[in-house]
Amino acid sequence: MQWRAWLLCCAALPAHAGAQDAAALVNPFHDPFVPVTSAMAGCPVPEAPRYTAQQVRDLNHERTQHGASCYLSGRCRLANSYLYDAEIVPRVQQYIRQDGRFDDTSVWVLGQRRIVTLMGCVPSAAQARLLEQAVGLVDDVMGVVNLLYVPGAGAAQAPYPVAPPR
């Protein structure tokens, strides 16, 4: 009788593991993701980085390789380019807030491997380009991904994953 219970248990393990893999892990790599401004009401809130357990396993090697290649090539002083992000994002946040030109926006910033991703809403495409250029000037920023959205300017939806409503 005990062996039947054991077989039943073993048969259920793959289904349980699969369900666990399907569940999204929110920001398991601890990539800095912060709100910077919040002046535009109704701006779609970006979703924090989410990965399944399988994606985390797959990305671990890639992130280690990409992170270390920066140092090995001589482009980074730190041993892994992801180590810069915790320092870069607060400086980007401070720069945008103190600049004054972006007070009428709603912007979130994500840092990954010295690349800053801008998400949120701006009043015009010109301001989105200006914000992208400004963030590119922050020390240690290697690149800027501009996913800023001008509500009502033809795009049907935000160009980034949107957080589920609370």
N, C-alpha and C positions, 0 to 999 in steps of 0.2 A: 504494500500500500504506500509506503514512503517513496518508493521510486516513482510512482505516478505523480505524487506531489512535486517531486524534483523535476520530472519531465515537463509538467505544467508550468512550473516556474521558469525553466530554461526556454520554453517556447514563448513565454511572454517577454523575455528580455529584449530580443530584437525590436519588438513593437514599441516597448518603452523607450529604448535607445533612440529609435527613429522619431518618436514624439518629442524627445528632449532635443534632438538635433533641429527639429523644425521650429522650436521656440526661439524667438529672436533674443539675442543678448545685446543689451543697450551699451554701446561704447566700451566693449571689453578691453580695448587697447588703451583706454584713458586718453584718447586724443582730445586736446582742449577744444571745447565747443561752448561759446559764450554769446549771450545777447550783448549788443553794444549800444544800439539806439532803439527807441520805441515810439517814434512820433506819428507813424502812419497807422491809424486805426484800421482794423480788418486785414492787415497784412498776413498772409499765410505763414504760420510758424513752421520753420524747418524742423524736420525730425532729426534727433540725435543719431549719430552713426549706429546702425544696427547690423548684426551679423548672426547667422546661425552658428551652432557649435562646429559644424563641418566647415563653414567658411572661416572660422577662427583658426581651425587646424590647418586649412589650406593656406591662409595668409601669413601664418607665423613664419614660415620659411622665407616667403617673399619679402616680408617686412624686415627680417633680419638681413637678408641679402642686400636689399635696397638701402637700408640704413647704414650698413657697414661700407658699401661701395663708395659712398661720399667721402668717408674718412680715408679709405685706401687710395683713392684717386688724388687726395690732397686738397679737395674742395671744402672739407669740414675740419675744424679743429677738434671737435668732439667725436668719440668713437662710433656714434650712431646718429644719423641725421634726425631721427625722431626725438632725440634728447633736447633739441632746440625748441620744440613746439611749446613746451610749458613756459618757456621764457618769452617766446615771440608773441604769442596770442595776447597776453596782458599788455604788452607794449603796443600792439596794433589797436587794442581796445582803447588804451589811453590816448593814442595819437588821433584816432577818429573822434573821440569825445572832446578833446581839447582843440581840435582844428577849427570847429565852428561852422564850416561849410556843409556839414552833414547832419546838423541838428534836426532837420525835417525828414529824416529817413527812419526806417526800421530795419536794422541790420544785425545779423548773427555771423560769427566768425568761427571757422573750423580750421585747426592747424594739423597738418599731417606731412611729415618729412620736409619741413621748411617751406611747404607750399600752403598758402593761406587761401581758403575758399570763402568767398563772400556770398551770403544768401540773405534774402529779404527784399524789401521794397524801397524804391527811390522815386522821386517825382519825375525824373527824365533820364533818357539814355545818356545824355551828356554828363549828368551827375554820376551815373554808374561808371562811366569811363574815367571820370576825374577821381572817384573813390578808388578804383582799381590802380590807377597810377600812383596815388598817394600811398596806398598800402605797400606797393612795390618798393617804396623808398625806405621802409622800416628796415633797420639793420638785421641781417641774417635771413631775411625773406628771400627765398630762391625763386618763387613764382607766385602768381595770383590767379585763381580761377574765379571768374566773375559770373555768378549765377543770380545777379540782382535782377529784380523784376519791376517793371513799370506797370502798375495796375491800370487797366483800361486802354493800354497802348497796342492792342491787337493780339497779344498773347492770351490764349484762353485760360492758361493756368501757370502757376509758378514752375520754373525750370528745375526745381529741386524737390526731393521727397518731403511731403508735408506731414507734420505730426498729427496723430489722430486727435479729434476734439476731446477736451477734458470734461 
